[in-house]
Amino acid sequence: MRLFNNLISYGLLAKLFHWVTFLTLVVQIPIGFYLVSLEFSEKRIDIENIHILIGVTVFYLVVLRLIWKLINPTPNHWKEFFKGQTFVASINHFFLYVSIFLITLSGMLKKLYMGETLNFFIFKYSFKEFNFQLADNFYVIHIYANYLLIALVSLHIGAVIVHHFFFKDKILKKML
């Protein structure tokens, strides 16, 4: 298997970025919903620390994925589809990235404005002053961005299913 993309199919790194991001989010989102239901306790703090660690990892992973996307050609399979499909797919992909960044950045800012120190692996950071009102605002953004992500991922998966079973094209095989 090739490491790089070509104009016909995705390479190994693009596929790994896609599937590792997907699998990480499949774990991360239920953990977040579970956290909402927990009372403040040592267990909640431990699970929240795992959630934050995964969130920071997702942030770095998506940044690397976008850099990889910029320096690597995208397979030219869009010519086979209607312009409307191409437009919707492009908008969906754009907002998938936006929602992931909104989720990770709002989660980080919520914690920082709560007066906590975040571990970014290569450094730790905290704000000198806290602001509970801003923390609450970023928490609301965090929650709604998650709902947006769930809707966009559902649309993405639905489109793949339609393409695979109804249009019988090879779009799914390009990412497997």
Solvent accessible surface area in square Angstrom, and as a share of the most:
residue,aa,sasa,rsa
1,M,160,0.72
2,R,102,0.37
3,L,86,0.43
4,F,113,0.47
5,N,16,0.08
6,N,51,0.26
7,L,115,0.57
8,I,132,0.67
9,S,25,0.16
10,Y,38,0.15
11,G,0,0.00
12,L,67,0.33
13,L,53,0.26
14,A,12,0.10
15,K,19,0.08
16,L,85,0.42
17,F,27,0.11
18,H,29,0.13
19,W,81,0.28
20,V,67,0.38
21,T,5,0.03
22,F,63,0.26
23,L,105,0.52
24,T,26,0.15
25,L,20,0.10
26,V,74,0.43
27,V,79,0.45
28,Q,15,0.07
29,I,27,0.14
30,P,75,0.47
31,I,35,0.18
32,G,18,0.17
33,F,82,0.34
34,Y,93,0.35
35,L,10,0.05
36,V,84,0.48
37,S,83,0.54
38,L,36,0.18
39,E,147,0.66
40,F,163,0.68
41,S,47,0.30
42,E,123,0.55
43,K,112,0.47
44,R,50,0.18
45,I,61,0.31
46,D,73,0.38
47,I,33,0.17
48,E,31,0.14
49,N,85,0.44
50,I,88,0.45
51,H,26,0.11
52,I,34,0.17
53,L,87,0.43
54,I,32,0.16
55,G,13,0.12
56,V,1,0.01
57,T,59,0.34
58,V,2,0.01
59,F,43,0.18
60,Y,65,0.25
61,L,28,0.14
62,V,1,0.00
63,V,50,0.29
64,L,97,0.48
65,R,48,0.17
66,L,50,0.25
67,I,88,0.44
68,W,32,0.11
69,K,99,0.42
70,L,155,0.77
71,I,124,0.63
72,N,8,0.04
73,P,65,0.41
74,T,55,0.32
75,P,1,0.01
76,N,72,0.37
77,H,7,0.03
78,W,67,0.24
79,K,167,0.71
80,E,109,0.49
81,F,29,0.12
82,F,151,0.63
83,K,184,0.78
84,G,46,0.45
85,Q,48,0.22
86,T,37,0.21
87,F,133,0.55
88,V,80,0.46
89,A,23,0.18
90,S,58,0.38
91,I,69,0.35
92,N,9,0.05
93,H,62,0.27
94,F,117,0.49
95,F,78,0.32
96,L,23,0.11
97,Y,32,0.12
98,V,47,0.27
99,S,0,0.00
100,I,11,0.06
101,F,43,0.18
102,L,74,0.37
103,I,19,0.10
104,T,9,0.05
105,L,79,0.39
106,S,4,0.02
107,G,15,0.14
108,M,18,0.08
109,L,51,0.25
110,K,38,0.16
111,K,12,0.05
112,L,7,0.04
113,Y,49,0.19
114,M,71,0.32
115,G,42,0.40
116,E,69,0.31
117,T,80,0.47
118,L,4,0.02
119,N,70,0.36
120,F,20,0.08
121,F,98,0.41
122,I,146,0.74
123,F,102,0.42
124,K,141,0.60
125,Y,103,0.39
126,S,47,0.31
127,F,54,0.23
128,K,202,0.85
129,E,139,0.62
130,F,122,0.51
131,N,60,0.31
132,F,109,0.46
133,Q,116,0.52
134,L,62,0.31
135,A,1,0.00
136,D,81,0.42
137,N,64,0.33
138,F,43,0.18
139,Y,75,0.28
140,V,74,0.43
141,I,68,0.35
142,H,26,0.12
143,I,42,0.21
144,Y,145,0.55
145,A,4,0.03
146,N,20,0.10
147,Y,113,0.43
148,L,70,0.35
149,L,1,0.00
150,I,65,0.33
151,A,59,0.46
152,L,21,0.11
153,V,35,0.20
154,S,64,0.41
155,L,91,0.45
156,H,44,0.20
157,I,73,0.37
158,G,29,0.28
159,A,45,0.35
160,V,36,0.21
161,I,83,0.42
162,V,60,0.35
163,H,18,0.08
164,H,60,0.27
165,F,123,0.51
166,F,150,0.63
167,F,104,0.43
168,K,154,0.65
169,D,29,0.15
170,K,136,0.58
171,I,36,0.18
172,L,44,0.22
173,K,130,0.55
174,K,32,0.14
175,M,30,0.13
176,L,115,0.57
